[in-house]
Amino acid sequence: MFKEFLEKCLRYENLHILEETGDREKIKRISKRHGKVTEASVLLFDSGTKRTTINEIYLNSQGYFIIRDQKRLKLEKFK
């Protein structure tokens, strides 16, 4: 049943977005390193390690992204 649910979720490599909460348009604070931090966050499931994490959504001139393992992952890549 959970595997059927994962097939419907947005996916990039072994990461699945289970849920997105908050408002992407509202800015919570500004990070000097990564840009604007929005009030939105995503619940990610890593199928390799079978763990979930909550990641903040950032915004800069190139679009929306999250930070995962010290790398920027654009939300456009999740399909």
Secondary structure by P-SEA (a helix, b strand, c coil): caaaaaaaccccccccccccccccccccccccccccccccccccccccccbbbbbbbbbccccbbbbcccbbbbccccc
